[in-house]
Amino acid sequence: MLSRTADNLFWLARYVERAENLARIIDVASRLATLPSAFAGTSNEWEGAIATASCEENFYAKYDKATRENVIEFLVAGETNPNSIRNCLEIARTNARAVRTALTTELWEIINDAWLKIQNVSLRDIRDNDLGRFLGFIKDMSLQFDGAAYRTMLRTDHYYFERLGMLIERADNTARLLDVKYHVLLPDAEPVGGGLDYFQWTSLLRSVSGLTSFHWVYRETVKPWLVADFLILRPEQPRSLVSVYSSINQFLNMLAENYGRQGPSQRIARATFAKLGNTKIDGLFQSGLHEFLEEFLSENNRLGDALAEQYLQ
Amino acid sequence: MATIFDEMRGTEGSIRPVYQKLARWFEQTPPEVLANRFAEAEAFFRRIGITFAVYGDAQGTERLIPFDIVPRTIANGEWLRLTKGLEQRVRALNRFIGDIYGNREIIRAGIIPEDLVFQNPAFRPEMMQFRPAGDIYVHIAGIDIVRVDADTFYVLEDNARTPSGVSYMLENREAMLRLFPELFAQHRIRPVEDYPDKLLACMRSVAPKTATKEPNVVLLTPGQYNSAYYEHSFLADKMGIELVEGRDLYVRNNCVYMRTTEGPMRVDVIYRRLDDEYLDPLTFRPDSTLGVPGLMSAYKSGNVTLANAVGTGISDDKAIYTYMPDIIRFYFGEEPLLNNVPTWRCREPDALKYVLDHLNELVVKEVNGSGGYGMLVGPHAAQAELESFRAKLKAHPEGFIAQPTLALSTVPCFVNSGLAPRHVDLRPFVLSGADRIEIVPGGLTRVAMKEGSLVVNSSQGGGTKDTWVAE
């Protein structure tokens, strides 16, 4: 297939996934913000949201303070935010439109419908009345897209590149979410297991639709190291780093098999996956969760670059 | 102005045979049902994203082309007559272009004035003494036809560069099949769905000798901001070929390759929807980022076929158009089966005088214009517009032709008040391969949606409808 087509499919899936993650970030922040300040302490959830979306620089260039209004405006449709939900959809559609011929009708219609719809929603309405419905619409769009890709795309390299885009974005998001929460939001003075922790970590689980499944896996109350274990090392959790990398490996292997040759991206992905497999959560906390996540994020980026160089250019 | 011929009611008012079932059906179907189907049609087109861009329109970057639900119907006999004329005309176009870039017999015979060719902006000296595969230049032609009475069809213009609109022909049929299956059950309509297969076969038939048995055909698009991008992606999809942009291709050792995830892959035939001047920055516009550096040299080495060939725009020229009947006689010794609209060449002093004296009755067109831009419709023009055209004509008479304001035929259209006649034209698509000419029955019918209007261009509010050739 054309390198450009692979590139468009890859980024189409990445931006759909990114839009969903942004919706989840806003969802978590607004949930935490409803807590009595006794629980939320001095932390500002909306600052956390900006940090998780990693757009501090752009955000504070425009606003002094991370208030609910500012953050929602910025993350949903901020004009100076290249990664706003609206812009993610715009970019996703641009990529989709460039590869209409490589998409199934279902995939195209989901993206095109969502794009048409978002043209007509008013920011004020979202902020004041309809935030929940809007976030639901974005999550539904992403679920539909994912499902349609799974159900309608031929299992050829088209599909592999689409999946790889979604997975690399997802790994990035999970790691970032953990990193920001761990780093910024756990106050030193708060005793572990206290009220604040509990809400912070359960919200984190909610943000990946993992609260219920956490209990299925662990059968005990939510504890920070178990949350980290769940989102990093548990193969059952589809958003965990290990599970995402297992899939990444699988699709990269299929590509290598199809094309009859391996390259740097296969090697990088294998190394990262092996490293995750050799990690225990206790060791991880000792050596520093933050350092681990930072390194993971940079390896994940390196994989994206290698993939681009090997296939997409 | 002559009486207007309505394709359903003729000039007498009684329903012509080919429309009888259709008229009855529309009469018997309650208006709410029609209105519903009409709304469904609109939703269908928006959903599949069939849009076009209008240049010079800031907000409406993507617009739907209005679609009318009443099919335009042509009787099979009429159609067969038309196709004979179209074939003759397109064969003549290919001969003419080959001659112009070859031995120039038609110029030496004094049929066509030299300056019309050599000073034409669409003339490409790079093509001289080069013969494309199969001697075919115009692989895809869109010949615009208008009808003025029961027996007379005229050619309004020849589009031999990169004619567009065929996707509307196909999608219009698709929409009609979905919305009005019962109508198709009552009629025997010749199918148009195999156009993409025929196009692909045509492209393969002109592959260079260096190509393998399965030539690699690609469609080259300027990209998704082009007004016809939808059509490009649609056709590539239906043909099962890659839709490429200039940056996907490169030339090495005079061969064209495309960049794929598995490395370079050789390209044999390029169905290009990119104008000549953007094709190759080394030969034409150096600032073009849409083209492929070195493409012309690969082309002239015979390692790749471009469809349509470079330099075919010469025959789109409206001054050359006026010579088409002579061109047909010159090469084939036959009388043209399809006539031109009577046309005044403003470059000729007598004609110019007539045109200036009758400006408010005539349609004046720029010889190099297209898409209805830069055109004067005399009877509908304000005084100021007439005067400005008068000045232009006097300054550059050679830049214009003039035609009588034709009584274009009308067909019934679905409007708020029910069915009402609107003016139409027809663009059939003619495919010329190495061994045969193919014309899919029908073509694209464009409608002037405004009552009384004669301008059918989509860029100026025209719409489209399905075109039936009924057996």
Interface residues (C-beta under 8 A of the other chain):
Chain A: M1 L2 S3 R4 T5 A6 T94 R97 A98 R100 T101 T105 W108 E109 N112 D113 L116 D157 F161 L255 Y259 Y311 L312 Q313
Chain B: R46 R47 I48 G49 G223 Q224 Y229 Y230 S233 F234 A236 D237 E242 L243 V244 E245 R247 D248 M258 R259 T260 T261 E262
